[in-house]
Amino acid sequence: MHSITSLGVVGCGLMGSGIAEVATRSGLDVLVVEADRNAAEAGRRRITASLDRGVRRGKLSEEQRDHALDRLTFTHDLGDLADREFVIEAVAENRDLKVDVIRFLDKIVEDPAAILATNTSAIPIVDLAAVTDRPEQVIGMHFFNPVQVQQLIELVPALTTSRETTERARHLTGQLGKRAIQAPDRSGFVVNALLIPYLLGAVRMVESGGALPDDVDRGMELGCAHPMGPLRLLDLIGLDTAQAAAESMYEEFKEPLYAPPALLRRMVAAGHLGRKSGRGFYHYAA
């Protein structure tokens, strides 16, 4: 199967920067789009800093870092993605925003065979495919944070996604050095459908006064051999991202276990989003 050589990434936050870094390290020509010039420069600094850490830790050579940076271009104009073979959107987990991005990409990406992928963690893929004129070429590719470390990508074909699109996305997964599972196009897919109720349960335990955050986390780390407890994991994921995923699943299934607890909503409203804001269930140095 033809390998992808030119990749577009929309958004350069934690997920978008990780996707772009993994792609450029894998030899792809990567164009990253951010909202404006300042955001694009911030994205460049984020990826450069991550590559520099890789050099310091012996994960890649200075030459490999330099070649990766040479293959990486930044812009604040979505129209610059017109020549891409494959575009992955990694904007905030907001249905309306993702719909707008996918709709615009459908209009400006010139290659009629180009694939439009979404990194949504919970939004049904068919909702995004339906706003395009190429629904058979829209697919979910759910990466996990940190992208540079986590090996899994959930491939989520919609009812409209062609088999060829799924296989090309699976081939790209291999190019990136990742492993794929195929997930159903239902809110939460496989991993979050299992993970989110577990995380929300930990929040409810703290909310009710049943246990302190550190005791909940140490219990799961030491008692169940989890590498990270549920509340530290929530801080890593981002409380706002987890809330958005929970709300999407609750909207689809109306099951109480998916409903975001009041404590989670209050923390998000207060801006206590976890590591990225410096405070969540724990405090983090700047």
Phi and psi in degrees as GROMACS dihedral restraints (atoms count N, CA, C in turn):
[ dihedral_restraints ]
;  ai    aj    ak    al  type     phi  dphi    fc
    3     4     5     6     1   -61.8    20    10
    4     5     6     7     1   127.1    20    10
    6     7     8     9     1   -78.7    20    10
    7     8     9    10     1   146.4    20    10
    9    10    11    12     1   -75.2    20    10
   10    11    12    13     1   133.4    20    10
   12    13    14    15     1  -114.2    20    10
   13    14    15    16     1   -29.1    20    10
   15    16    17    18     1  -120.6    20    10
   16    17    18    19     1   118.2    20    10
   18    19    20    21     1  -119.6    20    10
   19    20    21    22     1   138.1    20    10
   21    22    23    24     1  -108.5    20    10
   22    23    24    25     1   141.8    20    10
   24    25    26    27     1  -128.0    20    10
   25    26    27    28     1   124.9    20    10
   27    28    29    30     1  -102.7    20    10
   28    29    30    31     1   115.6    20    10
   30    31    32    33     1   102.3    20    10
   31    32    33    34     1   135.4    20    10
   33    34    35    36     1  -133.8    20    10
   34    35    36    37     1    41.8    20    10
   36    37    38    39     1   -79.6    20    10
   37    38    39    40     1  -152.9    20    10
   39    40    41    42     1   -58.0    20    10
   40    41    42    43     1   -45.8    20    10
   42    43    44    45     1   -77.3    20    10
   43    44    45    46     1   -46.9    20    10
   45    46    47    48     1   -61.9    20    10
   46    47    48    49     1   -41.0    20    10
   48    49    50    51     1   -66.4    20    10
   49    50    51    52     1   -37.3    20    10
   51    52    53    54     1   -65.5    20    10
   52    53    54    55     1   -43.2    20    10
   54    55    56    57     1   -62.0    20    10
   55    56    57    58     1   -45.7    20    10
   57    58    59    60     1   -63.1    20    10
   58    59    60    61     1   -42.0    20    10
   60    61    62    63     1   -64.0    20    10
   61    62    63    64     1   -47.2    20    10
   63    64    65    66     1   -61.4    20    10
   64    65    66    67     1   -38.7    20    10
   66    67    68    69     1   -67.9    20    10
   67    68    69    70     1   -45.3    20    10
   69    70    71    72     1   -69.7    20    10
   70    71    72    73     1   -33.0    20    10
   72    73    74    75     1   -67.7    20    10
   73    74    75    76     1   -22.8    20    10
   75    76    77    78     1   -89.1    20    10
   76    77    78    79     1     4.9    20    10
   78    79    80    81     1    96.5    20    10
   79    80    81    82     1     5.3    20    10
   81    82    83    84     1   -85.4    20    10
   82    83    84    85     1   150.8    20    10
   84    85    86    87     1   -82.4    20    10
   85    86    87    88     1   115.0    20    10
   87    88    89    90     1  -117.2    20    10
   88    89    90    91     1   127.8    20    10
   90    91    92    93     1  -114.2    20    10
   91    92    93    94     1   121.9    20    10
   93    94    95    96     1  -107.9    20    10
   94    95    96    97     1   133.1    20    10
   96    97    98    99     1  -112.0    20    10
   97    98    99   100     1   130.0    20    10
   99   100   101   102     1  -122.8    20    10
  100   101   102   103     1   173.1    20    10
  102   103   104   105     1   -65.4    20    10
  103   104   105   106     1   -36.1    20    10
  105   106   107   108     1  -152.3    20    10
  106   107   108   109     1   179.2    20    10
  108   109   110   111     1   -61.9    20    10
  109   110   111   112     1   -41.1    20    10
  111   112   113   114     1   -64.5    20    10
  112   113   114   115     1   -42.6    20    10
  114   115   116   117     1   -65.8    20    10
  115   116   117   118     1   -37.5    20    10
  117   118   119   120     1   -63.9    20    10
  118   119   120   121     1   -41.0    20    10
  120   121   122   123     1   -66.9    20    10
  121   122   123   124     1   -37.9    20    10
  123   124   125   126     1   -63.6    20    10
  124   125   126   127     1   -38.6    20    10
  126   127   128   129     1   -64.3    20    10
  127   128   129   130     1   -41.5    20    10
  129   130   131   132     1   -60.7    20    10
  130   131   132   133     1   -44.5    20    10
  132   133   134   135     1   -63.2    20    10
  133   134   135   136     1   -38.5    20    10
  135   136   137   138     1   -63.2    20    10
  136   137   138   139     1   -46.1    20    10
  138   139   140   141     1   -69.9    20    10
  139   140   141   142     1   -41.0    20    10
  141   142   143   144     1   -60.5    20    10
  142   143   144   145     1   -43.4    20    10
  144   145   146   147     1   -62.8    20    10
  145   146   147   148     1   -38.9    20    10
  147   148   149   150     1   -66.7    20    10
  148   149   150   151     1   -41.8    20    10
  150   151   152   153     1   -65.1    20    10
  151   152   153   154     1   -38.9    20    10
  153   154   155   156     1   -62.6    20    10
  154   155   156   157     1   -39.0    20    10
  156   157   158   159     1   -62.9    20    10
  157   158   159   160     1   -38.4    20    10
  159   160   161   162     1   -61.2    20    10
  160   161   162   163     1   -37.7    20    10
  162   163   164   165     1   -66.7    20    10
  163   164   165   166     1   -46.6    20    10
  165   166   167   168     1   -60.9    20    10
  166   167   168   169     1   -33.1    20    10
  168   169   170   171     1   -89.9    20    10
  169   170   171   172     1     1.9    20    10
  171   172   173   174     1    77.7    20    10
  172   173   174   175     1    16.7    20    10
  174   175   176   177     1   -81.5    20    10
  175   176   177   178     1   -23.5    20    10
  177   178   179   180     1  -154.4    20    10
  178   179   180   181     1   158.7    20    10
  180   181   182   183     1   -84.7    20    10
  181   182   183   184     1   166.4    20    10
  183   184   185   186     1   -61.4    20    10
  184   185   186   187     1   -37.0    20    10
  186   187   188   189     1   -63.9    20    10
  187   188   189   190     1   -43.1    20    10
  189   190   191   192     1   -63.4    20    10
  190   191   192   193     1   -40.6    20    10
  192   193   194   195     1   -61.0    20    10
  193   194   195   196     1   -45.5    20    10
  195   196   197   198     1   -64.7    20    10
  196   197   198   199     1   -40.5    20    10
  198   199   200   201     1   -64.8    20    10
  199   200   201   202     1   -39.0    20    10
  201   202   203   204     1   -62.1    20    10
  202   203   204   205     1   -44.1    20    10
  204   205   206   207     1   -65.9    20    10
  205   206   207   208     1   -33.4    20    10
  207   208   209   210     1   -65.0    20    10
  208   209   210   211     1   -29.0    20    10
  210   211   212   213     1   -87.9    20    10
  211   212   213   214     1     2.2    20    10
  213   214   215   216     1  -111.4    20    10
  214   215   216   217     1   126.1    20    10
  216   217   218   219     1  -127.9    20    10
  217   218   219   220     1   145.7    20    10
  219   220   221   222     1  -121.3    20    10
  220   221   222   223     1   147.6    20    10
  222   223   224   225     1  -150.9    20    10
  223   224   225   226     1   164.3    20    10
  225   226   227   228     1  -115.3    20    10
  226   227   228   229     1    15.3    20    10
  228   229   230   231     1  -116.4    20    10
  229   230   231   232     1   111.3    20    10
  231   232   233   234     1   -58.1    20    10
  232   233   234   235     1   -28.0    20    10
  234   235   236   237     1   -62.4    20    10
  235   236   237   238     1   -20.3    20    10
  237   238   239   240     1   -69.1    20    10
  238   239   240   241     1   -10.8    20    10
  240   241   242   243     1   -83.4    20    10
  241   242   243   244     1     5.6    20    10
  243   244   245   246     1   -56.9    20    10
  244   245   246   247     1   -30.7    20    10
  246   247   248   249     1   -96.1    20    10
  247   248   249   250     1     7.4    20    10
  249   250   251   252     1   -76.2    20    10
  250   251   252   253     1   147.4    20    10
  252   253   254   255     1   -83.2    20    10
  253   254   255   256     1   -28.0    20    10
  255   256   257   258     1  -151.1    20    10
  256   257   258   259     1   130.0    20    10
  258   259   260   261     1  -126.8    20    10
  259   260   261   262     1   133.2    20    10
  261   262   263   264     1  -115.5    20    10
  262   263   264   265     1   120.8    20    10
  264   265   266   267     1   -89.4    20    10
  265   266   267   268     1   136.9    20    10
  267   268   269   270     1  -138.0    20    10
  268   269   270   271     1    44.8    20    10
  270   271   272   273     1   -81.6    20    10
  271   272   273   274     1  -179.8    20    10
  273   274   275   276     1   -57.2    20    10
  274   275   276   277     1   152.1    20    10
  276   277   278   279     1   -75.6    20    10
  277   278   279   280     1    73.1    20    10
  279   280   281   282     1  -134.4    20    10
  280   281   282   283     1   120.6    20    10
  282   283   284   285     1   -57.3    20    10
  283   284   285   286     1   -48.1    20    10
  285   286   287   288     1   -63.3    20    10
  286   287   288   289     1   -41.1    20    10
  288   289   290   291     1   -64.1    20    10
  289   290   291   292     1   -45.2    20    10
  291   292   293   294     1   -65.2    20    10
  292   293   294   295     1   -39.1    20    10
  294   295   296   297     1   -60.1    20    10
  295   296   297   298     1   -45.3    20    10
  297   298   299   300     1   -61.7    20    10
  298   299   300   301     1   -42.1    20    10
  300   301   302   303     1   -66.3    20    10
  301   302   303   304     1   -47.7    20    10
  303   304   305   306     1   -63.3    20    10
  304   305   306   307     1   -41.0    20    10
  306   307   308   309     1   -61.4    20    10
  307   308   309   310     1   -42.8    20    10
  309   310   311   312     1   -68.3    20    10
  310   311   312   313     1   -42.6    20    10
  312   313   314   315     1   -59.4    20    10
  313   314   315   316     1   -39.9    20    10
  315   316   317   318     1   -58.4    20    10
  316   317   318   319     1   -34.5    20    10
  318   319   320   321     1   -79.1    20    10
  319   320   321   322     1   -32.4    20    10
  321   322   323   324     1  -103.5    20    10
  322   323   324   325     1   -21.6    20    10
  324   325   326   327     1   -73.8    20    10
  325   326   327   328     1   119.2    20    10
  327   328   329   330     1   -79.5    20    10
  328   329   330   331     1   -35.5    20    10
  330   331   332   333     1   -66.0    20    10
  331   332   333   334     1   117.2    20    10
  333   334   335   336     1   -65.5    20    10
  334   335   336   337     1   -15.4    20    10
  336   337   338   339     1   -97.0    20    10
  337   338   339   340     1    -0.3    20    10
  339   340   341   342     1   -64.3    20    10
  340   341   342   343     1   147.3    20    10
  342   343   344   345     1  -104.0    20    10
  343   344   345   346     1   138.2    20    10
  345   346   347   348     1  -111.3    20    10
  346   347   348   349     1   117.2    20    10
  348   349   350   351     1  -114.3    20    10
  349   350   351   352     1   150.7    20    10
  351   352   353   354     1  -121.1    20    10
  352   353   354   355     1   139.7    20    10
  354   355   356   357     1   -94.9    20    10
  355   356   357   358     1    21.4    20    10
  357   358   359   360     1   -55.5    20    10
  358   359   360   361     1   146.9    20    10
  360   361   362   363     1   -98.5    20    10
  361   362   363   364     1    -7.7    20    10
  363   364   365   366     1  -153.7    20    10
  364   365   366   367     1   -21.5    20    10
  366   367   368   369     1   -72.7    20    10
  367   368   369   370     1   129.7    20    10
  369   370   371   372     1   -56.3    20    10
  370   371   372   373     1   133.8    20    10
  372   373   374   375     1   -67.0    20    10
  373   374   375   376     1   -33.9    20    10
  375   376   377   378     1   -62.2    20    10
  376   377   378   379     1   -28.8    20    10
  378   379   380   381     1   -63.9    20    10
  379   380   381   382     1   -32.5    20    10
  381   382   383   384     1   -83.8    20    10
  382   383   384   385     1   -40.7    20    10
  384   385   386   387     1   -60.8    20    10
  385   386   387   388     1   -33.7    20    10
  387   388   389   390     1   -67.3    20    10
  388   389   390   391     1   -18.4    20    10
  390   391   392   393     1   -91.7    20    10
  391   392   393   394     1     3.6    20    10
  393   394   395   396     1  -110.3    20    10
  394   395   396   397     1   168.2    20    10
  396   397   398   399     1   -95.4    20    10
  397   398   399   400     1     6.2    20    10
  399   400   401   402     1  -133.7    20    10
  400   401   402   403     1    56.1    20    10
  402   403   404   405     1   -59.9    20    10
  403   404   405   406     1   -26.2    20    10
  405   406   407   408     1   -70.9    20    10
  406   407   408   409     1   -13.0    20    10
  408   409   410   411     1  -112.0    20    10
  409   410   411   412     1    20.6    20    10
  411   412   413   414     1  -110.8    20    10
  412   413   414   415     1   132.3    20    10
  414   415   416   417     1  -147.5    20    10
  415   416   417   418     1   153.5    20    10
  417   418   419   420     1   -88.7    20    10
  418   419   420   421     1   134.7    20    10
  420   421   422   423     1  -129.9    20    10
  421   422   423   424     1    95.1    20    10
  423   424   425   426     1   -91.5    20    10
  424   425   426   427     1   105.7    20    10
  426   427   428   429     1   -85.1    20    10
  427   428   429   430     1   164.4    20    10
  429   430   431   432     1  -122.8    20    10
  430   431   432   433     1   146.8    20    10
  432   433   434   435     1   -91.6    20    10
  433   434   435   436     1   133.8    20    10
  435   436   437   438     1   -80.6    20    10
  436   437   438   439     1   133.6    20    10
  438   439   440   441     1   -59.4    20    10
  439   440   441   442     1   -34.3    20    10
  441   442   443   444     1   -63.9    20    10
  442   443   444   445     1   -22.0    20    10
  444   445   446   447     1  -108.9    20    10
  445   446   447   448     1   -46.3    20    10
  447   448   449   450     1   -71.0    20    10
  448   449   450   451     1   134.5    20    10
  450   451   452   453     1   -91.2    20    10
  451   452   453   454     1   -12.8    20    10
  453   454   455   456     1   -90.8    20    10
  454   455   456   457     1   140.9    20    10
  456   457   458   459     1  -128.2    20    10
  457   458   459   460     1   126.0    20    10
  459   460   461   462     1   -85.1    20    10
  460   461   462   463     1   118.3    20    10
  462   463   464   465     1   -90.3    20    10
  463   464   465   466     1   124.9    20    10
  465   466   467   468     1  -126.6    20    10
  466   467   468   469     1    90.2    20    10
  468   469   470   471     1   -76.3    20    10
  469   470   471   472     1   139.0    20    10
  471   472   473   474     1   -80.8    20    10
  472   473   474   475     1   174.5    20    10
  474   475   476   477     1   -58.9    20    10
  475   476   477   478     1   -26.1    20    10
  477   478   479   480     1   -90.9    20    10
  478   479   480   481     1   -11.1    20    10
  480   481   482   483     1   -73.3    20    10
  481   482   483   484     1   133.1    20    10
  483   484   485   486     1   -77.0    20    10
  484   485   486   487     1   158.1    20    10
  486   487   488   489     1   -63.2    20    10
  487   488   489   490     1   -37.3    20    10
  489   490   491   492     1   -62.0    20    10
  490   491   492   493     1   -41.3    20    10
  492   493   494   495     1   -62.0    20    10
  493   494   495   496     1   -43.6    20    10
  495   496   497   498     1   -61.5    20    10
  496   497   498   499     1   -42.1    20    10
  498   499   500   501     1   -70.2    20    10
  499   500   501   502     1   -35.8    20    10
  501   502   503   504     1   -67.2    20    10
  502   503   504   505     1   -38.1    20    10
  504   505   506   507     1   -66.8    20    10
  505   506   507   508     1   -37.1    20    10
  507   508   509   510     1   -66.3    20    10
  508   509   510   511     1   -37.9    20    10
  510   511   512   513     1   -65.4    20    10
  511   512   513   514     1   -42.2    20    10
  513   514   515   516     1   -62.1    20    10
  514   515   516   517     1   -38.0    20    10
  516   517   518   519     1   -55.3    20    10
  517   518   519   520     1   -44.6    20    10
  519   520   521   522     1   -65.8    20    10
  520   521   522   523     1   -39.0    20    10
  522   523   524   525     1   -58.5    20    10
  523   524   525   526     1   -34.8    20    10
  525   526   527   528     1   -82.8    20    10
  526   527   528   529     1    -0.1    20    10
  528   529   530   531     1    76.4    20    10
  529   530   531   532     1    22.6    20    10
  531   532   533   534     1  -108.3    20    10
  532   533   534   535     1   170.8    20    10
  534   535   536   537     1  -119.1    20    10
  535   536   537   538     1   144.2    20    10
  537   538   539   540     1  -112.8    20    10
  538   539   540   541     1   145.7    20    10
  540   541   542   543     1  -121.8    20    10
  541   542   543   544     1   150.3    20    10
  543   544   545   546     1   -96.1    20    10
  544   545   546   547     1   126.9    20    10
  546   547   548   549     1  -114.5    20    10
  547   548   549   550     1   152.6    20    10
  549   550   551   552     1   -73.2    20    10
  550   551   552   553     1   150.9    20    10
  552   553   554   555     1   -83.5    20    10
  553   554   555   556     1    71.5    20    10
  555   556   557   558     1  -133.5    20    10
  556   557   558   559     1   147.8    20    10
  558   559   560   561     1   -53.0    20    10
  559   560   561   562     1   127.8    20    10
  561   562   563   564     1    96.0    20    10
  562   563   564   565     1   -18.6    20    10
  564   565   566   567     1    55.3    20    10
  565   566   567   568     1  -130.4    20    10
  567   568   569   570     1   -98.1    20    10
  568   569   570   571     1   -56.6    20    10
  570   571   572   573     1   -67.1    20    10
  571   572   573   574     1   -51.6    20    10
  573   574   575   576     1   -69.7    20    10
  574   575   576   577     1   -27.5    20    10
  576   577   578   579     1   -62.4    20    10
  577   578   579   580     1   -30.0    20    10
  579   580   581   582     1   -91.2    20    10
  580   581   582   583     1   -37.7    20    10
  582   583   584   585     1   -76.9    20    10
  583   584   585   586     1   -44.6    20    10
  585   586   587   588     1   -60.2    20    10
  586   587   588   589     1   -45.4    20    10
  588   589   590   591     1   -59.7    20    10
  589   590   591   592     1   -35.3    20    10
  591   592   593   594     1   -63.5    20    10
  592   593   594   595     1   -45.7    20    10
  594   595   596   597     1   -65.9    20    10
  595   596   597   598     1   -42.6    20    10
  597   598   599   600     1   -65.5    20    10
  598   599   600   601     1   -34.1    20    10
  600   601   602   603     1   -62.5    20    10
  601   602   603   604     1   -38.3    20    10
  603   604   605   606     1   -66.0    20    10
  604   605   606   607     1   -39.9    20    10
  606   607   608   609     1   -62.9    20    10
  607   608   609   610     1   -43.1    20    10
  609   610   611   612     1   -63.5    20    10
  610   611   612   613     1   -35.7    20    10
  612   613   614   615     1   -63.8    20    10
  613   614   615   616     1   -43.1    20    10
  615   616   617   618     1   -68.5    20    10
  616   617   618   619     1   -42.0    20    10
  618   619   620   621     1   -60.1    20    10
  619   620   621   622     1   -36.7    20    10
  621   622   623   624     1   -80.6    20    10
  622   623   624   625     1    -6.2    20    10
  624   625   626   627     1    82.4    20    10
  625   626   627   628     1    11.2    20    10
  627   628   629   630     1   -72.2    20    10
  628   629   630   631     1   -26.6    20    10
  630   631   632   633     1  -163.1    20    10
  631   632   633   634     1   156.7    20    10
  633   634   635   636     1   -83.7    20    10
  634   635   636   637     1   152.9    20    10
  636   637   638   639     1   -53.0    20    10
  637   638   639   640     1   -44.9    20    10
  639   640   641   642     1   -65.4    20    10
  640   641   642   643     1   -34.7    20    10
  642   643   644   645     1   -70.4    20    10
  643   644   645   646     1   -38.6    20    10
  645   646   647   648     1   -60.3    20    10
  646   647   648   649     1   -48.0    20    10
  648   649   650   651     1   -67.0    20    10
  649   650   651   652     1   -45.9    20    10
  651   652   653   654     1   -65.1    20    10
  652   653   654   655     1   -32.6    20    10
  654   655   656   657     1   -60.4    20    10
  655   656   657   658     1   -44.3    20    10
  657   658   659   660     1   -76.5    20    10
  658   659   660   661     1   -32.4    20    10
  660   661   662   663     1   -70.6    20    10
  661   662   663   664     1   -46.9    20    10
  663   664   665   666     1   -87.6    20    10
  664   665   666   667     1   -30.3    20    10
  666   667   668   669     1   -90.0    20    10
  667   668   669   670     1   -26.9    20    10
  669   670   671   672     1  -122.1    20    10
  670   671   672   673     1     6.3    20    10
  672   673   674   675     1    60.9    20    10
  673   674   675   676     1    28.3    20    10
  675   676   677   678     1   -75.3    20    10
  676   677   678   679     1   138.5    20    10
  678   679   680   681     1   -68.0    20    10
  679   680   681   682     1   -22.0    20    10
  681   682   683   684     1  -149.9    20    10
  682   683   684   685     1   136.2    20    10
  684   685   686   687     1   -69.5    20    10
  685   686   687   688     1   165.5    20    10
  687   688   689   690     1   -65.3    20    10
  688   689   690   691     1   -33.0    20    10
  690   691   692   693     1   -79.9    20    10
  691   692   693   694     1   -36.2    20    10
  693   694   695   696     1   -65.7    20    10
  694   695   696   697     1   -35.7    20    10
  696   697   698   699     1   -66.1    20    10
  697   698   699   700     1   -40.4    20    10
  699   700   701   702     1   -60.2    20    10
  700   701   702   703     1   -42.5    20    10
  702   703   704   705     1   -61.9    20    10
  703   704   705   706     1   -36.0    20    10
  705   706   707   708     1   -71.1    20    10
  706   707   708   709     1   -44.8    20    10
  708   709   710   711     1   -64.2    20    10
  709   710   711   712     1   -40.1    20    10
  711   712   713   714     1   106.2    20    10
  712   713   714   715     1   120.4    20    10
  714   715   716   717     1   -63.7    20    10
  715   716   717   718     1   -33.1    20    10
  717   718   719   720     1   -67.8    20    10
  718   719   720   721     1   -38.1    20    10
  720   721   722   723     1   -65.8    20    10
  721   722   723   724     1   -43.1    20    10
  723   724   725   726     1   -64.2    20    10
  724   725   726   727     1   -40.9    20    10
  726   727   728   729     1   -62.7    20    10
  727   728   729   730     1   -43.3    20    10
  729   730   731   732     1   -61.7    20    10
  730   731   732   733     1   -41.7    20    10
  732   733   734   735     1   -64.6    20    10
  733   734   735   736     1   -42.8    20    10
  735   736   737   738     1   -63.4    20    10
  736   737   738   739     1   -43.0    20    10
  738   739   740   741     1   -63.6    20    10
  739   740   741   742     1   -38.3    20    10
  741   742   743   744     1   -64.0    20    10
  742   743   744   745     1   -43.1    20    10
  744   745   746   747     1   -69.6    20    10
  745   746   747   748     1   -38.5    20    10
  747   748   749   750     1   -65.1    20    10
  748   749   750   751     1   -39.1    20    10
  750   751   752   753     1   -60.4    20    10
  751   752   753   754     1   -38.0    20    10
  753   754   755   756     1   -79.8    20    10
  754   755   756   757     1   -40.7    20    10
  756   757   758   759     1  -107.0    20    10
  757   758   759   760     1   -19.4    20    10
  759   760   761   762     1    55.6    20    10
  760   761   762   763     1    33.0    20    10
  762   763   764   765     1   -98.4    20    10
  763   764   765   766     1   131.6    20    10
  765   766   767   768     1   -56.4    20    10
  766   767   768   769     1   -30.0    20    10
  768   769   770   771     1   -65.6    20    10
  769   770   771   772     1   -16.9    20    10
  771   772   773   774     1   -94.3    20    10
  772   773   774   775     1    -7.5    20    10
  774   775   776   777     1   -73.5    20    10
  775   776   777   778     1   125.2    20    10
  777   778   779   780     1   -62.6    20    10
  778   779   780   781     1   129.1    20    10
  780   781   782   783     1   -64.1    20    10
  781   782   783   784     1   156.9    20    10
  783   784   785   786     1   -58.8    20    10
  784   785   786   787     1   -38.9    20    10
  786   787   788   789     1   -60.7    20    10
  787   788   789   790     1   -41.4    20    10
  789   790   791   792     1   -62.9    20    10
  790   791   792   793     1   -44.3    20    10
  792   793   794   795     1   -61.7    20    10
  793   794   795   796     1   -41.7    20    10
  795   796   797   798     1   -66.3    20    10
  796   797   798   799     1   -40.3    20    10
  798   799   800   801     1   -65.5    20    10
  799   800   801   802     1   -41.2    20    10
  801   802   803   804     1   -64.0    20    10
  802   803   804   805     1   -43.0    20    10
  804   805   806   807     1   -62.1    20    10
  805   806   807   808     1   -32.5    20    10
  807   808   809   810     1   -80.8    20    10
  808   809   810   811     1    -6.3    20    10
  810   811   812   813     1    83.1    20    10
  811   812   813   814     1    13.0    20    10
  813   814   815   816     1   -89.1    20    10
  814   815   816   817     1    82.0    20    10
  816   817   818   819     1   -97.3    20    10
  817   818   819   820     1    -2.3    20    10
  819   820   821   822     1   111.3    20    10
  820   821   822   823     1  -148.5    20    10
  822   823   824   825     1   -56.9    20    10
  823   824   825   826     1   -40.8    20    10
  825   826   827   828     1   -67.7    20    10
  826   827   828   829     1   -21.9    20    10
  828   829   830   831     1  -104.4    20    10
  829   830   831   832     1    -5.6    20    10
  831   832   833   834     1    90.7    20    10
  832   833   834   835     1    -8.4    20    10
  834   835   836   837     1  -154.0    20    10
  835   836   837   838     1   133.0    20    10
  837   838   839   840     1  -145.8    20    10
  838   839   840   841     1  -118.1    20    10
  840   841   842   843     1   -75.6    20    10
  841   842   843   844     1   -16.1    20    10
  843   844   845   846     1  -132.7    20    10
  844   845   846   847     1   165.9    20    10
  846   847   848   849     1   -98.8    20    10
  847   848   849   850     1   144.1    20    10
  849   850   851   852     1  -130.3    20    10
  850   851   852   853     1   140.2    20    10
  852   853   854   855     1   -66.0    20    10
  853   854   855   856     1   151.1    20    10
